[in-house]
Amino acid sequence: MTSLAQRSQIVVLIDQAVTAGARQDRACQTICLSLRTLQRWRSAPALGDGRPGRCQVPKNRLGEMERQRLLALANSQEFGHLAPSQIVPILADRGQYVASESTFYRVLRAANQLTHRGAQRPAHARSKPRALSASAPNQLFSWDITYLPTRVTGMYFYLYLFMDVFSRKIVGWQVYDTESSELASAVMRDICERDNIAPNQVVLHSDNGSPMKGATMLATLHALGVAPSFSRPAVSNDNPYSESLFKTLKYWPTYPRRAFEGLTTARA
């Protein structure tokens, strides 16, 4: 509905547009108003909207005593740590009905009690990470570790793979029989020495694995002047470069279909 004040303002604006040389029908069309409505507003400027407003109260609305009972139940020792989505089914199993789940939420919100009620850690919204980009080689590296199967079930070799995001060049790799930040730092140190990487030149991106965030690896990066960058926790697609490279590697036609016999075979 359009209030009387809004109507008066619209009529004044249309009159100003017509005075400035605009056509009245075009002015009305611009604000999605019909000429007939404009004529009606001008003929009875003090007459409000004749349509009846909907202001009825729902017949099943909770009374004050019922609301207090709901709040007391939600804050009781039995249910004080549970969310309404858990309280309502428990009461339903007992054959009790106090209010719907949405009503529980609405009453708690009105009483400023709609906070995290469970024992687990509340969820936090994680902002989108800063997008990393490279305009030349040796600016942004991505690395990860992938499993290589062996002849022994449950045992694996581990491929440490470092790539340049700009050129997609594999700048360093090694296969070991264990995962550790010490081995990863050794590979990274060899890369910097071989390619003459200067301090504060490269950003190294990885996920949140323990070899990536280990104390030895972080200390090595700090000594080399390499800035570490990590994916968001529990987000699997923040390091797509290495993941895509591993997919290409393992689906390449010449990739071995059988398990590796030893480290020498895996490194060949």
C-alpha positions in Angstrom: 0.0 0.0 0.0 1.1 3.6 -0.7 0.7 6.0 2.2 -0.8 9.5 1.8 2.6 11.1 2.3 4.1 8.9 -0.5 1.2 9.7 -2.8 1.6 13.4 -2.3 5.3 13.2 -3.0 4.7 11.2 -6.2 2.1 13.7 -7.5 4.6 16.5 -6.8 7.4 14.7 -8.7 5.2 14.0 -11.7 4.0 17.7 -11.8 7.7 18.8 -11.7 8.5 16.5 -14.6 5.6 17.8 -16.6 6.6 21.4 -15.9 10.1 20.5 -17.1 8.7 19.3 -20.5 8.1 15.6 -19.9 4.9 13.9 -21.0 2.6 12.9 -18.2 2.0 9.4 -19.5 5.7 8.8 -19.8 6.4 10.1 -16.3 3.7 7.7 -14.9 5.1 4.9 -17.0 8.6 5.5 -15.6 7.4 4.9 -12.0 5.0 2.1 -13.0 1.9 4.2 -12.2 -1.3 4.3 -14.3 -2.9 7.6 -15.4 -6.2 6.5 -13.8 -4.5 6.1 -10.5 -2.9 9.5 -10.8 -6.3 11.0 -11.5 -7.8 9.3 -8.5 -5.1 10.6 -6.2 -5.6 14.1 -7.4 -9.4 14.0 -7.1 -9.2 12.9 -3.5 -5.8 13.8 -2.1 -6.9 13.2 1.6 -8.6 9.9 1.0 -6.5 6.9 2.1 -6.3 3.4 0.7 -9.7 1.9 0.8 -8.5 -1.7 0.9 -8.9 -3.3 4.3 -5.6 -4.1 6.0 -4.9 -7.5 7.4 -4.3 -7.2 11.1 -6.0 -10.2 12.6 -4.2 -12.2 15.3 -3.8 -16.0 14.6 -6.3 -18.0 16.6 -3.7 -20.5 17.7 -1.3 -17.8 18.9 0.4 -18.7 22.2 -0.7 -16.8 25.3 1.7 -15.3 27.7 1.4 -18.2 30.1 2.1 -20.7 27.3 5.1 -18.6 26.2 6.5 -18.6 29.7 6.0 -22.4 29.9 7.8 -22.9 26.7 10.8 -20.7 27.9 10.9 -22.6 31.2 10.9 -25.9 29.4 13.6 -24.8 26.9 15.8 -23.5 29.8 15.3 -26.5 32.1 18.1 -28.8 33.1 17.0 -31.5 30.8 16.6 -29.4 27.6 18.8 -26.4 28.3 21.6 -27.7 26.1 19.4 -28.9 23.3 18.2 -27.1 20.2 14.5 -26.9 19.4 15.0 -29.4 16.6 15.9 -31.9 19.3 13.4 -30.8 22.0 10.3 -31.2 19.9 11.0 -34.8 18.8 11.8 -35.8 22.4 8.5 -34.4 23.6 6.7 -36.0 20.7 8.1 -39.4 21.7 6.6 -38.9 25.1 3.2 -37.9 23.7 3.6 -34.3 24.7 3.1 -31.3 22.4 4.0 -27.8 23.6 4.6 -26.0 20.3 6.1 -26.5 16.9 9.8 -26.3 16.2 9.4 -22.9 14.4 7.4 -21.6 17.4 10.2 -22.6 19.7 12.7 -20.7 17.6 10.4 -17.7 17.3 9.7 -17.5 21.1 13.4 -18.0 22.0 14.4 -15.3 19.4 11.9 -12.8 20.9 13.4 -13.5 24.3 17.0 -13.0 23.0 17.8 -16.6 23.9 18.4 -18.0 20.4 22.1 -18.8 20.9 24.2 -21.9 20.4 22.8 -24.4 22.9 24.8 -27.6 22.1 27.9 -28.9 23.7 29.8 -29.0 20.4 31.7 -26.0 19.1 29.5 -23.5 17.2 29.9 -23.2 13.5 31.8 -20.2 12.2 31.5 -18.7 8.7 34.8 -18.8 6.9 35.5 -16.0 4.6 36.8 -16.6 1.1 40.6 -16.7 1.0 42.6 -14.2 -0.8 43.0 -15.4 -4.4 46.6 -16.2 -5.3 47.9 -15.5 -8.8 51.2 -15.4 -10.6 52.3 -13.2 -13.5 55.6 -14.9 -14.1 57.5 -18.1 -13.2 59.0 -18.6 -9.7 56.3 -16.5 -8.0 53.8 -19.0 -6.8 54.4 -22.7 -6.1 51.9 -25.3 -5.1 52.8 -28.6 -3.5 51.1 -31.7 -2.0 51.7 -35.4 -1.2 50.0 -38.3 -2.8 50.0 -42.0 -2.0 51.6 -44.6 -4.2 50.5 -48.2 -3.6 53.0 -50.9 -2.7 52.8 -54.7 -2.8 51.9 -54.7 0.9 48.3 -53.9 1.7 48.0 -50.7 3.9 51.6 -49.6 3.1 52.3 -46.8 0.7 55.1 -44.7 -0.8 54.6 -40.9 -0.8 55.2 -38.7 -3.7 56.2 -35.1 -2.8 55.5 -32.9 -5.7 56.1 -29.2 -6.1 54.9 -27.3 -9.2 55.1 -23.7 -10.5 51.5 -22.4 -10.9 52.3 -20.0 -13.7 54.2 -22.4 -16.0 52.9 -25.7 -14.6 56.5 -26.8 -14.5 57.3 -29.5 -11.9 60.1 -27.7 -10.0 60.8 -30.5 -7.6 59.7 -34.0 -6.6 60.8 -36.9 -4.5 59.4 -40.3 -3.4 59.8 -41.4 0.2 58.4 -44.2 2.4 57.0 -41.8 5.0 55.4 -38.4 5.4 57.3 -35.8 7.4 58.0 -32.1 7.4 61.7 -32.8 7.5 61.7 -34.5 4.1 59.5 -31.8 2.6 61.8 -29.1 3.9 64.7 -30.9 2.3 63.0 -31.0 -1.1 62.1 -27.3 -0.8 65.6 -26.3 0.1 67.0 -28.2 -2.9 64.5 -26.3 -5.2 65.6 -22.9 -3.9 69.3 -23.7 -4.2 69.0 -25.2 -7.7 66.8 -22.4 -9.1 68.4 -19.5 -7.2 65.2 -18.5 -5.5 65.7 -15.2 -3.8 64.2 -14.4 -0.4 60.6 -13.0 -0.5 60.2 -14.1 -4.1 58.0 -17.2 -3.9 54.7 -18.0 -2.1 54.3 -21.7 -1.4 50.7 -22.9 -1.2 49.5 -26.2 0.3 46.8 -27.8 2.3 46.7 -28.2 6.1 48.5 -31.5 6.4 51.0 -32.1 9.2 54.0 -32.2 6.8 52.9 -28.9 5.4 52.5 -27.2 8.8 55.2 -29.0 10.7 57.7 -26.9 12.7 60.7 -28.0 10.5 59.0 -27.1 7.3 57.8 -23.7 8.6 61.3 -22.9 10.0 62.9 -23.8 6.6 60.5 -21.6 4.7 61.2 -18.8 7.1 65.0 -19.2 6.6 64.6 -19.4 2.8 62.3 -16.3 2.7 59.4 -18.3 1.2 55.9 -17.2 2.3 53.7 -20.1 3.3 50.0 -20.2 2.2 47.4 -22.7 3.4 44.0 -23.9 2.4 41.0 -23.3 4.7 40.4 -26.0 7.2 38.1 -28.8 6.0 38.0 -27.3 2.5 39.3 -29.7 -0.1 39.3 -27.5 -3.2 41.5 -24.6 -2.1 44.6 -26.3 -3.6 43.3 -27.3 -7.1 46.7 -27.0 -8.8 48.3 -30.0 -7.1 45.0 -32.0 -7.0 44.6 -31.5 -10.7 48.2 -32.5 -11.4 47.8 -35.7 -9.4 44.6 -36.6 -11.3 46.4 -36.1 -14.6 49.4 -38.1 -13.4 47.4 -41.1 -12.2 45.2 -41.2 -15.2 48.0 -41.0 -17.7 48.1 -44.0 -20.1 51.7 -45.0 -19.1 51.0 -44.7 -15.3 51.7 -48.2 -13.7 48.5 -50.1 -13.1 50.1 -52.4 -10.5 51.6 -51.6 -7.2 55.2 -50.4 -6.9 57.7 -53.1 -5.8 60.1 -50.6 -4.1 61.3 -47.1 -3.8 63.7 -47.6 -6.8 60.7 -48.6 -9.0 58.6 -45.7 -7.7 61.4 -43.2 -8.4 62.1 -44.5 -11.9 
